[in-house]
Amino acid sequence: MDSATGDSNLYQWVEGHARERPDSVAVTGVGPSLTWAQLVDTVDRVSGGLASLGVEPGDVVAAQLPNIPEFLILLLAAVRRGAILQTLHMPYREAELGSLLRHGRASAVVVPSVSGDRRPVDELLSLKSSLPDLRHVITVGEATPGTSSFGDLVTGGPVPAPTPAGPDDPFLLLYTSGTTSGPKGVAHTSRRFLGNAAGASDELGLTPGDRVTSLAPFTHLYGLFTLHIALAAGATTAMVTAFHPPTLIPTLEELSPTALFTAPAHLAPFVDAGRFEPALFEPTRFVCLSGSTVPPALARAVDDLVPDGSVIGLWGMTEIQVGTFGRPHDPLDTRVNTAGRAAPGMELRIVDGGGTRVEPGGEGELQVRGPSVFDSYLRDPVSTAEAFTADGWFRTGDLARIDENGFVTLTGRTKEIINRGGIKYNPAEVEAIVGGHPAVAACAVVPVPDPVLGERGCLCVQTHPGSSVDLEQVKALLDDHRVAKFKWPERLELFDELPMTPTRKVRRGELRAMISP
């Protein structure tokens, strides 16, 4: 395949690689390696299995899976069938899964039977009766009554011809982290996301000889982007099931990635402890740090560890995929201090509070427009209208500066979300639950700086007179409501009175300033 563009779908990309290099390795690192020919054959059979279950073109198939070959196979099989893949993050439990599956109207969901000390399949089965569109729960792993087996899909019935999926047909349904309300659905087409990925893959210099590794989950935009650029180039995807500190170094030694995509929280403890040797990164052409604020000192230290490569930054959003990224041959100062330059075809501008464009170097809201920017939030015209300016620019909610050479420095955000090690979430759900505790008069979760994760959630509580509450009680309450643990606050501060606006809204900026780091 000479080149990949957004005019093709993912399955067509993979088919092209299978024709040109059938015996080259497409996927490795988790389970037996798959060649391009084997990958296409497996995808064809799983697509047939989905068809045998009654999954039709346009149906939504959800995936709550770690970084394993089954995730990629399901994504490609859904594309081949003309279906839409909805991603669900692994930490999500019933509270999050129910609302997302209900809003996405998924007809099938694929989950592991067991994940650590959890049984995700049981959580999904407990929700099934309350989800009118959900017809099938499909398990990866041990057989479970009331479910279909992913293994049976592979060995299922006849394989129908691929369903023609045009470049403007949706193939992905992603959900934002949420800002002032709950997560919002964003359906993306091949033309948007794959065009963005193909351009980025080309400018990063990826080739079929590269080995691309993501320490970020594939269910998150960052991890998913790494799949897209690897498939664009025909590079090998070298998988890591999930980030696990004790095995990180031997895993990287085994995989020998030439392109490593990771977050500051993944590498900072190793760099601080001097545990990385340059020999570990000898095969590496570049390390991309993204997902949360990247300390320049960490970026420079990582750059020093890559003997024949470089460190780069990247910024993206669910609504646009990747908006900016550093190129491996950019100047060192920009690679360690900025999030890079605009992605191919992307336009950027900085505006002040009145909507006026500021001069280079001035701070304001970062706004974007370009071929990968979404059209609308799923069934949410109000949020869609609020997301765009009158002249068609997407309001990112991020504060930034752009210098005279186009390099972007992110300085903050206008939206109230917590970014814990690259996992972003809206604290509104936690606040609503904690606010129902009989001892709590008012509460707010605000971010506090953390040297490893970037931010942690701090719960600030104003109690009723004579009442009290502690952090363990809060955690037990959130556990009872089946809220994902990464949303649980990790610090509690008690106040006689929270700072409020005249309309009784918490002044979050003032509250953050009142909390010591």
C-alpha positions as CSV (number, residue, x, y, z in Angstrom):
1,M,0.0,0.0,0.0
2,D,1.7,3.1,-1.2
3,S,-0.2,5.5,1.1
4,A,-3.1,5.7,3.4
5,T,-5.7,8.4,3.4
6,G,-9.1,9.2,4.9
7,D,-10.8,8.1,1.7
8,S,-10.3,4.5,2.7
9,N,-11.4,2.6,5.9
10,L,-9.2,0.8,8.4
11,Y,-10.1,-2.6,7.0
12,Q,-9.1,-1.5,3.5
13,W,-5.7,-0.3,4.9
14,V,-5.1,-3.7,6.5
15,E,-6.2,-5.6,3.4
16,G,-3.7,-3.6,1.4
17,H,-0.8,-4.4,3.8
18,A,-1.8,-8.1,3.7
19,R,-1.6,-8.1,-0.1
20,E,1.8,-6.4,-0.1
21,R,3.5,-8.1,2.9
22,P,1.4,-11.0,4.0
23,D,4.1,-12.6,6.2
24,S,5.2,-9.5,7.9
25,V,4.3,-9.1,11.6
26,A,1.3,-6.8,12.2
27,V,0.7,-7.4,15.9
28,T,3.0,-8.7,18.6
29,G,3.6,-8.5,22.3
30,V,0.5,-10.1,23.7
31,G,-0.2,-13.7,22.8
32,P,1.0,-15.2,19.5
33,S,2.2,-12.7,16.9
34,L,-0.1,-12.1,14.0
35,T,1.0,-11.5,10.4
36,W,-1.0,-9.2,8.2
37,A,-2.4,-12.2,6.4
38,Q,-3.4,-13.8,9.7
39,L,-4.9,-10.6,11.0
40,V,-7.1,-10.2,7.9
41,D,-8.2,-13.8,8.1
42,T,-9.2,-13.5,11.8
43,V,-10.9,-10.2,11.2
44,D,-12.9,-11.7,8.3
45,R,-14.1,-14.5,10.6
46,V,-15.0,-12.3,13.5
47,S,-16.9,-10.0,11.1
48,G,-18.9,-13.1,10.0
49,G,-19.5,-14.0,13.7
50,L,-20.9,-10.5,14.3
51,A,-23.2,-11.0,11.4
52,S,-24.4,-14.3,12.7
53,L,-25.4,-12.6,15.9
54,G,-27.5,-10.1,14.0
55,V,-25.1,-7.2,14.1
56,E,-26.1,-5.0,11.1
57,P,-24.3,-2.1,9.4
58,G,-24.8,1.0,11.4
59,D,-25.2,-0.9,14.7
60,V,-23.0,0.1,17.7
61,V,-20.7,-2.5,19.1
62,A,-19.0,-1.5,22.4
63,A,-15.6,-2.7,23.7
64,Q,-14.4,-2.6,27.3
65,L,-11.0,-4.3,26.7
66,P,-7.4,-3.8,27.6
67,N,-4.6,-3.5,25.0
68,I,-4.9,-7.0,23.6
69,P,-5.2,-8.2,20.0
70,E,-9.0,-8.8,20.4
71,F,-9.5,-5.0,20.7
72,L,-7.8,-4.4,17.3
73,I,-9.5,-7.4,15.7
74,L,-12.9,-6.2,17.0
75,L,-12.3,-2.7,15.7
76,L,-11.4,-4.0,12.2
77,A,-14.3,-6.5,12.2
78,A,-16.8,-3.8,13.1
79,V,-15.4,-1.6,10.3
80,R,-15.7,-4.6,7.9
81,R,-19.3,-5.2,8.9
82,G,-20.1,-1.5,8.6
83,A,-20.8,-1.2,12.3
84,I,-19.6,1.5,14.8
85,L,-17.2,0.7,17.7
86,Q,-17.9,2.4,21.0
87,T,-15.0,2.4,23.5
88,L,-15.5,1.9,27.2
89,H,-12.5,2.4,29.6
90,M,-11.5,-0.6,31.7
91,P,-11.9,1.1,35.1
92,Y,-15.6,1.9,34.4
93,R,-18.2,0.1,36.5
94,E,-21.9,-0.1,36.5
95,A,-22.5,3.6,37.2
96,E,-20.6,4.7,34.1
97,L,-21.3,1.7,31.9
98,G,-25.1,1.9,32.2
99,S,-25.3,5.6,31.1
100,L,-22.8,5.3,28.3
101,L,-24.3,2.1,26.8
102,R,-27.8,3.5,27.1
103,H,-26.8,6.8,25.4
104,G,-24.7,5.0,22.7
105,R,-27.5,2.4,22.1
106,A,-25.0,-0.4,21.7
107,S,-26.5,-3.7,20.5
108,A,-23.4,-5.7,21.6
109,V,-20.6,-5.3,24.1
110,V,-17.3,-7.2,24.3
111,V,-15.7,-7.5,27.8
112,P,-13.1,-9.7,29.5
113,S,-14.7,-12.4,31.7
114,V,-12.1,-11.5,34.4
115,S,-9.9,-8.5,34.9
116,G,-7.8,-8.6,38.1
117,D,-10.1,-9.0,41.0
118,R,-13.1,-7.9,39.0
119,R,-15.5,-9.8,36.7
120,P,-16.6,-7.2,34.1
121,V,-18.8,-9.7,32.4
122,D,-21.0,-10.0,35.6
123,E,-21.2,-6.2,35.8
124,L,-22.5,-6.1,32.2
125,L,-24.9,-8.9,32.7
126,S,-26.4,-7.1,35.7
127,L,-27.1,-4.1,33.5
128,K,-28.4,-5.9,30.4
129,S,-32.1,-5.9,31.4
130,S,-32.0,-2.1,31.8
131,L,-30.5,-1.6,28.4
132,P,-33.2,-2.0,25.7
133,D,-30.8,-1.9,22.8
134,L,-28.2,-4.4,24.2
135,R,-28.8,-7.8,22.8
136,H,-25.4,-9.5,23.2
137,V,-22.7,-9.6,25.9
138,I,-19.6,-11.2,24.4
139,T,-16.8,-12.4,26.6
140,V,-13.0,-12.7,26.0
141,G,-11.8,-15.5,28.3
142,E,-13.7,-18.1,30.2
143,A,-17.2,-19.1,29.1
144,T,-20.0,-17.5,31.1
145,P,-23.7,-18.4,31.0
146,G,-25.8,-15.9,29.3
147,T,-23.0,-14.6,27.0
148,S,-21.5,-15.3,23.6
149,S,-17.8,-16.2,23.3
150,F,-15.3,-14.1,21.3
151,G,-13.6,-17.4,20.5
152,D,-16.9,-18.7,18.9
153,L,-17.0,-15.6,16.8
154,V,-13.6,-16.5,15.3
155,T,-14.9,-20.0,14.4
156,G,-18.3,-18.9,13.5
157,G,-20.3,-19.3,10.3
158,P,-19.9,-18.1,6.7
159,V,-18.1,-14.9,6.1
160,P,-20.2,-12.4,4.2
161,A,-18.7,-9.9,1.8
162,P,-17.4,-6.7,3.4
163,T,-20.1,-4.0,3.8
164,P,-19.1,-1.0,1.8
165,A,-18.3,1.7,4.4
166,G,-17.7,5.1,2.8
167,P,-15.3,7.8,4.1
168,D,-18.2,9.8,5.6
169,D,-19.8,6.9,7.4
170,P,-19.2,6.8,11.2
171,F,-16.9,4.0,12.4
172,L,-16.1,5.2,16.0
173,L,-18.2,6.4,18.9
174,L,-16.1,8.1,21.6
175,Y,-17.2,9.9,24.7
176,T,-15.6,13.1,26.1
177,S,-14.4,13.2,29.7
178,G,-17.2,15.6,30.5
179,T,-16.8,19.3,31.4
180,T,-19.8,21.1,32.9
181,S,-22.1,18.1,32.4
182,G,-21.8,14.4,31.7
183,P,-19.7,12.8,28.9
184,K,-20.8,13.7,25.4
185,G,-20.8,11.3,22.5
186,V,-18.8,12.0,19.3
187,A,-19.2,9.9,16.2
188,H,-16.2,10.0,13.9
189,T,-15.9,9.1,10.2
190,S,-13.0,7.6,8.4
191,R,-12.4,10.8,6.4
192,R,-11.8,12.7,9.6
193,F,-9.8,10.5,11.9
194,L,-8.0,8.4,9.3
195,G,-7.0,11.5,7.3
196,N,-5.6,13.0,10.5
197,A,-3.8,9.8,11.3
198,A,-2.3,9.3,7.8
199,G,-0.9,12.8,7.8
200,A,0.6,12.4,11.3
201,S,2.1,9.0,10.4
202,D,3.7,10.5,7.4
203,E,5.2,13.5,9.2
204,L,6.4,11.2,12.0
205,G,8.3,9.2,9.4
206,L,6.6,5.9,10.3
207,T,7.3,3.0,7.9
208,P,6.5,-0.7,7.8
209,G,9.8,-1.3,9.6
210,D,8.7,0.5,12.7
211,R,7.4,-1.0,16.0
212,V,4.8,1.2,17.6
213,T,4.0,0.8,21.4
214,S,1.4,2.6,23.4
215,L,1.4,2.6,27.2
216,A,-1.9,4.4,27.0
217,P,-5.1,2.4,26.8
218,F,-6.6,1.8,23.3
219,T,-10.0,2.8,24.6
220,H,-8.6,6.4,25.2
221,L,-8.1,8.7,22.2
222,Y,-4.3,8.8,22.7
223,G,-3.9,5.0,22.6
224,L,-6.4,4.7,19.7
225,F,-4.4,7.2,17.7
226,T,-1.3,5.0,17.9
227,L,-3.3,2.1,16.3
228,H,-4.4,4.4,13.5
229,I,-0.9,5.7,12.7
230,A,0.6,2.2,12.8
231,L,-2.1,0.9,10.5
232,A,-1.6,3.9,8.2
233,A,2.1,3.0,7.8
234,G,1.8,-0.7,7.9
235,A,4.0,-0.7,11.0
236,T,4.0,-3.4,13.7
237,T,1.8,-2.7,16.7
238,A,3.9,-4.0,19.7
239,M,1.3,-4.3,22.4
240,V,1.5,-3.8,26.2
241,T,-1.8,-5.1,27.8
242,A,-1.7,-2.4,30.5
243,F,0.9,-0.3,32.2
244,H,2.4,-2.2,35.1
245,P,5.5,-0.6,36.7
246,P,7.3,-3.8,37.9
247,T,7.3,-5.2,34.3
248,L,7.8,-2.0,32.3
249,I,11.6,-2.3,31.7
250,P,11.6,-6.0,30.7
251,T,8.6,-5.4,28.5
252,L,10.3,-2.6,26.7
253,E,13.5,-4.7,26.4
254,E,11.4,-7.5,24.7
255,L,9.3,-5.3,22.4
256,S,12.1,-2.9,21.3
257,P,9.7,-0.2,20.1
258,T,11.0,2.4,17.6
259,A,8.1,4.7,18.5
260,L,6.9,4.8,22.1
261,F,3.8,6.7,23.2
262,T,3.4,7.3,26.9
263,A,2.4,9.7,29.6
264,P,4.5,11.6,32.1
265,A,3.1,9.6,34.9
266,H,4.4,6.4,33.3
267,L,8.0,7.4,33.1
268,A,8.5,10.0,35.8
269,P,9.1,7.6,38.7
270,F,11.7,5.6,36.6
271,V,13.5,8.8,35.5
272,D,13.6,10.2,39.0
273,A,15.0,7.0,40.4
274,G,17.6,6.7,37.7
275,R,16.2,3.3,36.7
276,F,16.4,3.8,32.9
277,E,19.6,3.1,31.0
278,P,20.2,4.6,27.5
279,A,20.6,1.0,26.1
280,L,16.9,0.4,26.8
281,F,16.1,3.1,24.2
282,E,18.7,2.3,21.5
283,P,16.1,1.1,19.0
284,T,13.8,4.1,19.7
285,R,13.4,6.9,17.1
286,F,11.1,9.0,19.3
287,V,9.3,8.9,22.6
288,C,6.0,10.9,22.7
289,L,4.9,12.3,26.0
290,S,1.2,13.3,26.2
291,G,-2.0,12.8,28.1
292,S,-1.3,15.3,30.9
293,T,1.0,18.3,31.6
294,V,4.5,17.5,30.6
295,P,7.2,19.0,32.9
296,P,10.0,20.3,30.6
297,A,12.6,18.9,32.9
298,L,11.1,15.4,32.5
299,A,11.0,15.8,28.7
300,R,14.6,16.9,28.6
301,A,15.7,13.9,30.8
302,V,13.8,11.5,28.5
303,D,15.4,13.1,25.5
304,D,18.8,12.6,27.0
305,L,18.0,8.8,27.5
306,V,17.2,8.3,23.8
307,P,20.7,7.9,22.1
308,D,19.6,8.1,18.5
309,G,16.1,9.5,18.9
310,S,14.2,12.4,20.5
311,V,11.3,13.2,22.7
312,I,8.2,15.0,21.3
313,G,4.9,16.3,22.7
314,L,1.4,15.9,21.4
315,W,-2.1,17.4,22.2
316,G,-5.4,16.1,21.1
317,M,-9.1,15.9,22.0
318,T,-11.9,13.4,21.5
319,E,-13.5,15.9,19.2
320,I,-10.5,16.3,16.8
321,Q,-8.1,13.4,17.4
322,V,-4.6,15.0,17.2
323,G,-4.4,18.8,16.9
324,T,-0.7,19.4,17.5
325,F,2.4,17.3,17.8
326,G,6.2,17.7,17.7
327,R,8.2,16.3,14.8
328,P,11.3,14.3,15.8
329,H,13.6,16.7,14.0
330,D,12.2,19.9,15.6
331,P,14.6,22.0,17.7
332,L,15.2,20.6,21.2
333,D,13.8,23.6,22.9
334,T,10.4,23.3,21.2
335,R,10.3,19.5,21.7
336,V,10.7,19.8,25.5
337,N,8.7,23.0,26.1
338,T,5.7,22.8,23.7
339,A,3.1,20.5,22.4
340,G,4.5,20.9,18.9
341,R,2.9,22.4,15.8
342,A,-0.5,22.0,14.1
343,A,-1.3,18.6,12.6
344,P,-1.6,18.6,8.8
345,G,-4.6,20.6,7.7
346,M,-5.3,21.9,11.1
347,E,-5.7,25.7,11.8
348,L,-5.1,27.1,15.2
349,R,-5.8,30.5,16.8
350,I,-5.7,32.0,20.3
351,V,-8.5,34.4,21.3
352,D,-9.0,36.6,24.4
353,G,-12.1,36.6,26.6
354,G,-13.9,38.8,24.1
355,G,-13.2,36.5,21.1
356,T,-10.5,38.7,19.6
357,R,-7.5,37.0,18.1
358,V,-4.3,37.7,20.1
359,E,-0.8,38.3,18.8
360,P,1.8,35.5,18.7
361,G,3.0,34.8,22.2
362,G,-0.2,36.1,23.8
363,E,-2.3,33.8,26.1
364,G,-6.0,32.9,25.5
365,E,-8.3,30.1,24.6
366,L,-7.0,27.7,21.9
367,Q,-9.5,27.3,19.1
368,V,-9.2,25.0,16.1
369,R,-10.7,24.1,12.8
370,G,-9.8,21.6,10.2
371,P,-10.7,18.3,8.4
372,S,-10.7,16.1,11.5
373,V,-12.9,18.4,13.7
374,F,-16.2,16.8,14.6
375,D,-19.6,18.1,13.4
376,S,-21.8,17.6,16.4
377,Y,-22.3,15.9,19.8
378,L,-24.6,12.9,19.5
379,R,-28.2,13.9,20.1
380,D,-27.0,17.1,21.9
381,P,-27.7,20.2,19.8
382,V,-27.3,22.6,22.7
383,S,-23.8,21.4,23.6
384,T,-22.9,21.4,19.9
385,A,-24.0,25.0,19.4
386,E,-22.0,26.0,22.5
387,A,-18.9,24.3,21.2
388,F,-18.4,26.4,18.1
389,T,-17.9,30.1,17.4
390,A,-20.1,31.9,15.0
391,D,-17.4,31.6,12.3
392,G,-17.0,27.9,12.8
393,W,-14.0,27.4,15.1
394,F,-14.1,24.7,17.8
395,R,-13.7,26.1,21.3
396,T,-11.3,23.7,23.0
397,G,-11.5,25.1,26.5
398,D,-7.7,25.0,26.8
399,L,-5.6,28.0,27.5
400,A,-2.4,28.3,25.4
401,R,0.1,30.5,23.6
402,I,1.3,30.1,20.0
403,D,4.7,31.5,19.1
404,E,5.7,33.1,15.8
405,N,6.8,29.7,14.5
406,G,3.5,28.0,15.3
407,F,4.6,26.0,18.4
408,V,1.9,25.6,21.0
409,T,2.4,25.9,24.7
410,L,-0.5,24.8,26.8
411,T,-1.0,26.9,30.0
412,G,-4.2,25.8,31.6
413,R,-7.9,25.2,30.8
414,T,-11.2,26.9,31.0
415,K,-13.1,23.7,31.7
416,E,-13.4,22.2,35.1
417,I,-12.1,18.7,34.7
418,I,-9.5,16.6,36.6
419,N,-6.6,15.2,34.7
420,R,-5.2,12.3,36.8
421,G,-2.2,10.9,35.0
422,G,-3.8,11.4,31.6
423,I,-7.2,10.1,32.6
424,K,-9.6,13.0,32.5
425,Y,-12.9,13.0,34.3
426,N,-15.7,15.4,35.4
427,P,-16.0,15.5,39.2
428,A,-19.7,16.4,39.0
429,E,-20.8,12.8,39.5
430,V,-18.7,12.5,42.7
431,E,-19.9,15.8,44.0
432,A,-23.5,14.8,43.5
433,I,-23.1,11.6,45.4
434,V,-21.0,13.1,48.2
435,G,-23.5,16.1,48.4
436,G,-26.2,13.6,49.4
437,H,-24.3,12.5,52.5
438,P,-26.2,13.7,55.6
439,A,-23.1,15.5,57.0
440,V,-22.3,17.4,53.8
441,A,-23.7,20.9,53.3
442,A,-21.7,21.7,50.2
443,C,-18.7,20.2,48.4
444,A,-16.5,20.4,45.3
445,V,-13.6,18.4,43.9
446,V,-10.7,20.4,42.6
447,P,-7.3,19.4,41.2
448,V,-4.2,19.7,43.3
449,P,-0.7,19.4,41.8
450,D,1.0,16.0,41.9
451,P,4.6,15.4,40.8
452,V,3.9,12.1,39.2
453,L,0.3,12.1,38.0
454,G,0.1,15.9,37.3
455,E,-3.1,16.2,39.3
456,R,-5.1,14.5,42.0
457,G,-8.6,15.1,43.1
458,C,-9.1,16.9,46.4
459,L,-12.6,16.9,47.9
460,C,-13.5,20.1,49.7
461,V,-16.4,19.8,52.1
462,Q,-18.5,22.2,54.1
463,T,-20.2,20.1,56.8
464,H,-23.4,20.8,58.6
465,P,-22.9,22.2,62.1
466,G,-22.0,19.4,64.5
467,S,-21.5,16.9,61.7
468,S,-18.3,15.3,60.4
469,V,-17.1,13.1,57.5
470,D,-13.8,11.4,56.7
471,L,-12.1,10.2,53.5
472,E,-12.8,6.5,54.2
473,Q,-16.5,7.2,54.5
474,V,-16.5,9.1,51.2
475,K,-14.7,6.2,49.5
476,A,-17.2,3.7,50.9
477,L,-20.0,5.8,49.7
478,L,-18.6,6.0,46.2
479,D,-17.9,2.3,46.2
480,D,-21.6,1.7,47.1
481,H,-22.6,3.7,44.1
482,R,-20.2,1.7,41.9
483,V,-18.2,4.7,40.8
484,A,-14.8,4.0,39.1
485,K,-11.9,4.2,41.6
486,F,-9.9,6.7,39.5
487,K,-12.6,9.2,40.3
488,W,-12.4,8.8,44.0
489,P,-10.8,11.8,45.7
490,E,-7.4,11.1,47.3
491,R,-7.5,14.0,49.7
492,L,-10.2,15.6,51.9
493,E,-10.2,19.2,53.2
494,L,-12.9,20.5,55.6
495,F,-14.1,24.0,55.5
496,D,-16.4,26.1,57.7
497,E,-17.7,27.7,54.6
498,L,-16.8,27.2,50.9
499,P,-16.2,30.3,48.8
500,M,-19.4,30.8,46.8
501,T,-20.8,33.1,44.1
502,P,-24.0,35.1,44.8
503,T,-25.9,32.3,43.1
504,R,-24.3,29.7,45.5
505,K,-21.9,28.2,43.0
506,V,-18.5,27.2,44.4
507,R,-15.7,29.6,43.3
508,R,-13.4,26.8,42.2
509,G,-10.4,29.0,41.3
510,E,-10.5,30.7,44.7
511,L,-10.9,27.3,46.4
512,R,-7.9,25.9,44.6
513,A,-5.8,28.9,45.8
514,M,-6.9,28.2,49.4
515,I,-5.5,24.6,49.3
516,S,-1.8,24.1,49.9
517,P,-0.1,21.8,47.4
